[in-house]
Structure formats: C-alpha cells, structure tokens
Amino acid sequence: MKKISILFLVGFCLSSVFLIQKCFSQDWKQVKSLHFIIYYQEAPQGFIDKVKERAEDYYKEINFNMGFSRYEYWTWDDRCKIFIYPSKEEYVEATGQPDWSAGCADYKNRSIKSYPLASGFIDTLLPHEMGHLIFRDFVGHSNTVPLWLDEGVATYQELARRWGSKKTVLDSIKNGTFMPVEKLTNIDTRELQERSQVALFYAESSSLVSFLIERYGKAKFRYFCEDLKKRYSLEKALYNNYPFRSLNELNSAWLRYLK
C-alpha cells in the first residue's frame, strides 16, 4: 500500500507540473503593473490596457471601501495574475468552468481568468472577484466566515448591484421572502433552487455589508475583519466592534436602517 501511495503521489506531482508547463508553454505575453501581471495571447491591446487600468483602480477602491487602505500587498512576486484566454472555448477547456462562465478566480493562488469578449468582465466580474481575493487575503484563506459576508464584500464592489440591493431587500420584506441574518448565516446554498432566491441572497449579503460600512464606518469594519482574522467567532467579532449582542440585534438594526 505504501509503495502504491508513493507512486500515486509522484504521478500526481508530475501531472501537476505538466499542466503548469503546458499553460506556460503557450506564447503568453505579459503586461505588468504595480499590483498585477496580465498574461494574454491574442487579445486586443486596447482591451489589455483597459484591464490593467481598471484593475489598478479597483485595487485602490476596494481597499479604500473596506478600510484596508493602510495595508500594502500584492507587490513584486505577490502580484495578482490575470489570465486572458484567446476565446471562450479555450477558457472553458483550460479552467474546466461551465459554458456559461465569464470568468473565475483562484483565491489561494491569487489569480483571475477570463477571455476578451466575456460579458461584464471589466465592470462586474473583475471587481467582484478582486473583492473576494482582497477580503480573503486580509482575513485568511482557511478562516471560516459566513458566506453572506464573503459574497457581500465581493458584491459590494459592483456599483450597480450595491445600489439595487436595497430595493430588492425591501421588496422581499413586503412579500414575505426576506431572510433574517441568522438564516443567512446558517444557510445551505444548495437549498437555493430558484434564481429569485439566489438573487435575494446576493442582494441581502450586499445590503448587510453596506449597512455595516456605511452606518458605522470603514474603521470599525476593518477592526471587525481583524478580529475574524484572529479566528474570533462571528458573534464575538461583531460584539467587539458594533452595538449588537446577537445576530437578532444585528437584524433589527439592519431593518431599521433599511426603512
């Protein structure tokens, strides 16, 4: 058994090296900025220049939005890598993503992948995935945080969804589909079968993060995230930084803020 395990491990490592070599054996061109390295093959130069410009803009905006702006990372060898595949077909084949995917992120390897004609890549997907990456870099990749907070931070970076979330949540209160914070925190996303439920989950997540930041300020949100980084529970991190003794109190304050 031990011999088989060793052979399997060696084979797995060799296959991983082969895949990495295959990726970079293609003629990838590079464009570097302070916080990013953009890899591409046949993308229009104007598109690459726009990705480079907007990625740097989003980097500043997201860190400022979250109150993380006094921290400096993603430089030199730690820069975020953005891979732009020549076509949707090559992107899907290389990443294994479903056909409807416009892009994806690898949080542990700090990389984002897409293709030039991906719908909404620059305005929507890029800031969303960067929000995930920056948040996870700050609180820790192995830390357990509620999905609403992770997705709320990412969705908060999309201006259109941030602005539209309040109406969606208010409508859900009126029609009885609203999910309180405790349910959001313990939700199993596999239960969200309908598109409207998924849309409401993202709207509530964005709205809740907006509430914490805009009602109490960026500094408190940063301290809250620092406590999560220390592996404090969600309730303890909230109690240390906000006037909530429970998730129910957070829910009540959020509803008052919405109305």
DAQUI-V734318 format. One record per residue. N is the residue number from 0. RES is the residue in three letters. SS is DSSP state (H for helix, E for strand, L for the rest). PHI is phi in radians with two decimals (none if undefined). D_CENTER is the distance of its C-alpha to the mean C-alpha in Angstrom with 2 decimals. Layout:
n->{N;N}
res->{RES;RES}
ss->{SS;SS}
phi->{PHI;PHI}
d_center->{D_CENTER;D_CENTER}
This chain:
n->{0;1;2;3;4;5;6;7;8;9;10;11;12;13;14;15;16;17;18;19;20;21;22;23;24;25;26;27;28;29;30;31;32;33;34;35;36;37;38;39;40;41;42;43;44;45;46;47;48;49;50;51;52;53;54;55;56;57;58;59;60;61;62;63;64;65;66;67;68;69;70;71;72;73;74;75;76;77;78;79;80;81;82;83;84;85;86;87;88;89;90;91;92;93;94;95;96;97;98;99;100;101;102;103;104;105;106;107;108;109;110;111;112;113;114;115;116;117;118;119;120;121;122;123;124;125;126;127;128;129;130;131;132;133;134;135;136;137;138;139;140;141;142;143;144;145;146;147;148;149;150;151;152;153;154;155;156;157;158;159;160;161;162;163;164;165;166;167;168;169;170;171;172;173;174;175;176;177;178;179;180;181;182;183;184;185;186;187;188;189;190;191;192;193;194;195;196;197;198;199;200;201;202;203;204;205;206;207;208;209;210;211;212;213;214;215;216;217;218;219;220;221;222;223;224;225;226;227;228;229;230;231;232;233;234;235;236;237;238;239;240;241;242;243;244;245;246;247;248;249;250;251;252;253;254;255;256;257;258}
res->{MET;LYS;LYS;ILE;SER;ILE;LEU;PHE;LEU;VAL;GLY;PHE;CYS;LEU;SER;SER;VAL;PHE;LEU;ILE;GLN;LYS;CYS;PHE;SER;GLN;ASP;TRP;LYS;GLN;VAL;LYS;SER;LEU;HIS;PHE;ILE;ILE;TYR;TYR;GLN;GLU;ALA;PRO;GLN;GLY;PHE;ILE;ASP;LYS;VAL;LYS;GLU;ARG;ALA;GLU;ASP;TYR;TYR;LYS;GLU;ILE;ASN;PHE;ASN;MET;GLY;PHE;SER;ARG;TYR;GLU;TYR;TRP;THR;TRP;ASP;ASP;ARG;CYS;LYS;ILE;PHE;ILE;TYR;PRO;SER;LYS;GLU;GLU;TYR;VAL;GLU;ALA;THR;GLY;GLN;PRO;ASP;TRP;SER;ALA;GLY;CYS;ALA;ASP;TYR;LYS;ASN;ARG;SER;ILE;LYS;SER;TYR;PRO;LEU;ALA;SER;GLY;PHE;ILE;ASP;THR;LEU;LEU;PRO;HIS;GLU;MET;GLY;HIS;LEU;ILE;PHE;ARG;ASP;PHE;VAL;GLY;HIS;SER;ASN;THR;VAL;PRO;LEU;TRP;LEU;ASP;GLU;GLY;VAL;ALA;THR;TYR;GLN;GLU;LEU;ALA;ARG;ARG;TRP;GLY;SER;LYS;LYS;THR;VAL;LEU;ASP;SER;ILE;LYS;ASN;GLY;THR;PHE;MET;PRO;VAL;GLU;LYS;LEU;THR;ASN;ILE;ASP;THR;ARG;GLU;LEU;GLN;GLU;ARG;SER;GLN;VAL;ALA;LEU;PHE;TYR;ALA;GLU;SER;SER;SER;LEU;VAL;SER;PHE;LEU;ILE;GLU;ARG;TYR;GLY;LYS;ALA;LYS;PHE;ARG;TYR;PHE;CYS;GLU;ASP;LEU;LYS;LYS;ARG;TYR;SER;LEU;GLU;LYS;ALA;LEU;TYR;ASN;ASN;TYR;PRO;PHE;ARG;SER;LEU;ASN;GLU;LEU;ASN;SER;ALA;TRP;LEU;ARG;TYR;LEU;LYS}
ss->{L;H;H;H;H;H;H;H;H;H;H;H;H;H;H;H;H;H;H;H;H;H;H;H;H;L;L;L;E;E;E;E;L;L;L;E;E;E;E;E;L;L;L;L;H;H;H;H;H;H;H;H;H;H;H;H;H;H;H;H;H;H;H;H;H;H;L;L;L;L;L;L;L;L;L;H;H;H;L;E;E;E;E;E;E;L;L;H;H;H;H;H;H;H;H;L;L;L;L;L;L;L;E;E;E;E;L;L;L;L;E;E;E;E;E;L;L;L;L;L;H;H;H;H;H;H;H;H;H;H;H;H;H;H;H;H;H;H;H;L;L;L;L;L;L;L;H;H;H;H;H;H;H;H;H;H;L;L;H;H;H;H;H;H;H;H;H;H;H;H;H;H;H;H;H;L;L;L;L;L;H;H;H;H;H;H;L;L;H;H;H;L;L;L;H;H;H;H;H;H;H;H;H;H;H;H;H;H;H;H;H;H;H;H;H;H;L;H;H;H;H;H;H;H;H;H;H;H;H;L;L;L;L;H;H;H;H;H;H;H;H;L;L;L;L;L;H;H;H;H;H;H;H;H;H;H;H;H;L}
phi->{none;-1.10;-1.14;-1.12;-1.10;-1.12;-1.10;-1.09;-1.11;-1.08;-1.09;-1.12;-1.10;-1.13;-1.18;-1.14;-1.07;-1.06;-1.12;-1.14;-1.11;-1.08;-1.07;-1.60;-1.30;-1.22;-1.39;-1.40;-1.60;-2.25;-2.25;-1.97;-2.29;-1.06;-2.06;-2.43;-2.16;-1.78;-1.81;-2.67;-2.15;-2.17;-1.25;-1.03;-1.07;-1.08;-1.16;-1.09;-1.08;-1.21;-1.06;-1.05;-1.14;-1.22;-1.07;-1.15;-1.07;-1.12;-0.99;-1.19;-1.09;-1.14;-1.09;-1.17;-1.01;-1.54;1.39;-1.68;-1.14;-1.46;-1.73;-2.11;-2.66;1.11;-2.14;0.91;-1.26;-1.69;-1.13;-1.27;-1.81;-2.03;-1.79;-1.91;-1.35;-1.07;-2.60;-1.07;-1.07;-1.23;-1.11;-1.09;-1.12;-1.30;-1.74;1.32;-1.33;-1.14;-1.08;-1.44;-1.21;-1.77;3.04;-2.68;-2.27;-1.92;-1.18;-1.21;-1.69;0.87;-2.47;-2.26;-2.26;-2.83;-2.57;-1.01;-1.68;-1.09;-1.14;1.24;-1.05;-1.25;-1.52;-2.13;-1.17;-1.07;-1.14;-1.09;-1.20;-1.14;-1.05;-1.04;-1.06;-1.16;-1.08;-1.20;-1.07;-1.36;-1.56;1.85;-1.28;-1.64;-1.22;-1.58;-2.17;-1.09;-1.07;-1.09;-1.28;-1.05;-1.29;-1.13;-1.07;-1.17;-1.22;-1.05;-1.36;-1.59;-1.00;-1.08;-1.27;-1.11;-1.21;-1.49;-1.18;-1.06;-1.08;-1.06;-1.20;-1.08;-1.10;-1.18;-1.16;-1.19;-1.65;1.42;-1.79;-1.00;-1.89;-1.16;-1.00;-1.08;-1.21;-1.02;-1.19;-1.84;-1.22;-1.76;-1.08;-1.19;-1.36;-1.46;-1.53;-1.69;-1.05;-1.13;-1.19;-1.11;-1.07;-1.17;-1.02;-1.18;-1.12;-1.14;-1.08;-1.12;-1.11;-1.18;-1.15;-1.01;-1.03;-1.10;-1.37;-1.39;-1.45;-2.03;1.70;-1.20;-1.09;-1.11;-1.14;-1.10;-1.10;-1.02;-1.17;-1.12;-1.18;-1.12;-1.09;-1.38;1.23;-1.24;-1.19;-1.01;-1.09;-1.18;-1.11;-1.15;-1.08;-1.20;-2.17;-2.30;-1.44;-2.13;-1.69;-2.78;-1.17;-1.13;-1.17;-1.06;-1.07;-1.12;-1.15;-1.11;-1.13;-1.10;-1.13;-1.16;-1.52}
d_center->{40.63;39.68;40.72;38.69;35.57;36.11;36.68;33.54;31.48;33.17;32.58;28.87;28.54;30.64;28.66;25.38;27.23;28.59;25.23;24.00;27.37;27.26;23.98;25.47;28.98;28.09;28.82;25.49;25.95;23.96;23.06;22.04;20.93;20.48;16.86;16.44;18.56;18.55;20.40;22.18;25.49;26.84;24.45;26.26;26.38;25.61;22.25;21.41;22.62;20.48;17.25;18.42;19.32;16.30;13.87;16.08;16.25;12.53;12.54;15.36;14.22;10.87;12.87;15.66;13.90;12.80;16.20;15.16;17.33;20.12;18.24;18.57;16.73;15.53;19.21;21.88;21.15;17.68;16.47;13.36;14.81;14.37;16.64;18.27;20.50;23.75;23.35;21.40;23.82;23.27;19.47;19.86;22.57;20.84;17.52;18.99;16.55;18.32;20.30;18.32;15.05;14.42;11.94;9.74;8.01;9.88;8.28;11.86;13.39;10.96;11.46;10.49;13.24;14.85;18.36;20.26;20.98;17.60;17.57;15.31;13.56;14.25;14.04;11.22;9.14;9.17;8.06;5.21;4.00;5.66;4.37;2.13;5.48;7.60;7.23;7.91;10.51;12.03;12.50;13.03;11.75;14.66;14.58;14.62;12.84;13.06;10.59;11.26;10.10;6.69;6.34;8.66;7.10;4.41;7.68;9.82;9.14;10.82;14.41;16.03;14.02;14.28;17.98;18.61;17.13;20.23;22.68;20.97;21.05;24.61;25.72;24.51;26.62;29.58;29.43;28.78;25.43;23.54;21.70;22.38;20.05;21.76;21.21;17.50;17.26;19.33;18.35;18.48;16.29;19.11;21.24;19.45;21.77;22.07;19.84;20.82;19.61;16.10;16.15;17.53;14.98;12.13;14.73;15.78;12.43;11.93;15.63;15.74;13.29;15.36;18.44;17.74;17.01;19.62;22.29;22.28;20.82;18.22;20.41;20.47;16.72;16.63;19.50;17.85;14.87;17.64;19.42;16.54;16.52;20.22;19.50;21.04;20.64;18.67;22.12;23.47;20.60;21.01;24.80;24.84;23.20;23.81;27.00;25.92;27.83;26.07;23.33;26.12;26.81;23.19;23.45;26.77;25.68;22.70;25.18;27.66;25.14;24.33;28.05}
